[in-house]
Amino acid sequence: MIIYHSKFLEVNYLELQYLMHFRWSRFAAYMDREGIYYETARFAEKRVKRRADQIYLDWRHISHLIEPETLPWLEEYIFPKIFSHHPHKLGILLEKLPDFSLPGHIRLNEKDIPVRVFTSPEKLTAWLMEGARRKDPGDHDHHHGSCSVD
């Protein structure tokens, strides 16, 4: 289900897998850091509350922003907005692996969240789904996987 859509970013939530998928569009390829921050903040302002055990970031169109000097900025401004959905894992999809090492985990709210980078959507999805809990389609548990909008 699409929970956010703009010219630059689409966010899908797969409730049965507790998976939130952020996909930057081809139009985002022309954005700078401020544009990425603005669009991420617009999504976060919606305050759509969903439990997401896994976060899938398709950053192929914004790969130009993934560089060593950008990492502190991502960790300070972007990841906290995305991690407000309490994930257990974060997978990043890029066109090619960067020439530098991305962190193997992000520390947030006293919790280490594993981070892995992939160039294959299939391998990223497989890693995210390893050991993931799944919601039974008939389950009406409103504690997990349900959503509300403030």
C-alpha positions as CSV (number, residue, x, y, z in Angstrom):
1,M,0.0,0.0,0.0
2,I,1.4,3.4,-1.0
3,I,1.5,5.6,2.1
4,Y,3.3,8.6,0.6
5,H,3.8,9.7,-3.0
6,S,5.4,12.7,-4.6
7,K,7.3,13.4,-7.8
8,F,10.5,12.4,-6.0
9,L,9.7,9.8,-3.4
10,E,7.2,6.9,-3.0
11,V,6.9,5.0,0.2
12,N,5.1,1.7,0.2
13,Y,4.2,-0.3,3.3
14,L,3.9,-4.1,3.0
15,E,1.8,-4.8,6.1
16,L,2.1,-8.6,6.0
17,Q,5.9,-8.4,6.0
18,Y,6.2,-5.3,8.3
19,L,8.3,-3.8,5.5
20,M,8.6,-0.1,4.6
21,H,10.0,0.5,1.1
22,F,11.3,4.0,0.2
23,R,11.9,4.4,-3.5
24,W,13.4,7.6,-4.9
25,S,12.2,8.4,-8.5
26,R,14.3,9.3,-11.5
27,F,13.5,12.9,-10.7
28,A,15.4,12.7,-7.5
29,A,18.6,12.2,-9.4
30,Y,18.8,16.0,-9.7
31,M,18.3,16.7,-6.1
32,D,20.9,18.0,-3.6
33,R,21.0,17.2,0.1
34,E,18.5,19.9,1.0
35,G,16.0,18.5,-1.5
36,I,16.4,15.0,-0.1
37,Y,16.0,16.4,3.4
38,Y,12.9,18.4,2.5
39,E,11.2,15.4,0.8
40,T,12.1,13.1,3.8
41,A,10.8,15.7,6.2
42,R,7.5,16.0,4.2
43,F,7.0,12.2,4.5
44,A,7.8,12.4,8.3
45,E,5.4,15.3,8.8
46,K,2.5,13.0,7.8
47,R,3.1,11.2,11.0
48,V,1.8,7.9,9.6
49,K,2.4,5.4,12.3
50,R,3.3,1.9,11.1
51,R,5.5,-0.8,12.7
52,A,8.3,-1.5,10.2
53,D,10.6,-4.3,11.2
54,Q,12.5,-3.9,7.9
55,I,13.4,-0.7,6.0
56,Y,14.2,-1.0,2.2
57,L,15.8,2.1,0.8
58,D,16.0,2.2,-3.0
59,W,18.6,4.9,-3.4
60,R,19.7,4.1,-6.9
61,H,18.6,7.5,-8.2
62,I,20.3,9.4,-5.4
63,S,23.6,7.5,-5.3
64,H,25.4,10.8,-6.0
65,L,24.6,11.8,-2.4
66,I,26.2,8.7,-0.9
67,E,29.8,9.7,-0.1
68,P,31.9,9.7,3.0
69,E,31.2,13.3,3.9
70,T,27.5,12.8,3.6
71,L,27.3,9.9,6.2
72,P,27.3,12.2,9.3
73,W,24.5,14.2,7.6
74,L,22.5,11.1,6.8
75,E,22.9,9.8,10.4
76,E,21.9,13.1,11.9
77,Y,19.0,14.2,9.7
78,I,17.7,11.4,7.5
79,F,18.0,8.1,9.4
80,P,16.2,9.4,12.6
81,K,13.1,10.3,10.5
82,I,13.1,6.9,8.8
83,F,13.9,5.0,12.0
84,S,11.0,6.5,13.8
85,H,9.2,3.4,12.5
86,H,11.3,1.1,14.8
87,P,13.0,-1.2,12.3
88,H,15.2,-4.2,13.1
89,K,17.1,-4.0,9.7
90,L,17.9,-1.5,7.1
91,G,18.8,-2.5,3.5
92,I,20.1,0.1,1.0
93,L,19.9,-0.6,-2.8
94,L,22.5,1.3,-4.9
95,E,23.5,1.0,-8.6
96,K,27.0,0.1,-7.6
97,L,28.8,-0.5,-4.3
98,P,30.5,2.7,-3.0
99,D,34.3,2.9,-2.9
100,F,34.1,3.4,0.8
101,S,32.6,1.5,3.7
102,L,29.2,2.3,4.9
103,P,28.4,1.6,8.6
104,G,27.5,-2.0,9.4
105,H,25.0,-0.7,11.9
106,I,23.3,2.5,13.0
107,R,22.9,3.2,16.7
108,L,19.5,4.6,17.6
109,N,17.7,4.7,20.9
110,E,20.2,2.4,22.5
111,K,19.7,-0.2,19.8
112,D,22.0,-1.3,17.0
113,I,20.2,-1.6,13.7
114,P,22.1,-3.7,11.1
115,V,22.7,-2.0,7.8
116,R,23.7,-3.7,4.5
117,V,24.1,-2.3,1.0
118,F,23.1,-4.3,-2.1
119,T,23.1,-3.9,-5.8
120,S,20.6,-6.6,-6.3
121,P,16.9,-6.0,-5.3
122,E,16.4,-9.7,-4.9
123,K,19.3,-10.2,-2.5
124,L,18.3,-7.2,-0.5
125,T,14.8,-8.5,-0.1
126,A,16.0,-12.0,0.8
127,W,18.3,-10.5,3.5
128,L,15.5,-8.4,4.9
129,M,13.1,-11.3,5.1
130,E,15.6,-13.7,6.8
131,G,14.1,-14.4,10.2
132,A,11.4,-11.7,9.7
133,R,8.1,-12.2,11.4
134,R,5.1,-12.3,9.1
135,K,1.6,-11.2,9.8
136,D,-1.2,-13.7,9.2
137,P,-3.6,-12.0,6.7
138,G,-6.5,-13.0,9.0
139,D,-4.8,-11.5,12.1
140,H,-6.6,-8.4,13.3
141,D,-4.0,-7.6,15.9
142,H,-4.1,-3.8,16.0
143,H,-0.9,-3.7,18.1
144,H,1.5,-4.6,15.3
145,G,1.2,-3.7,11.7
146,S,-1.8,-1.5,12.2
147,C,-1.6,2.1,11.4
148,S,-2.9,5.4,12.5
149,V,-2.5,9.0,11.3
150,D,-2.1,11.9,13.7
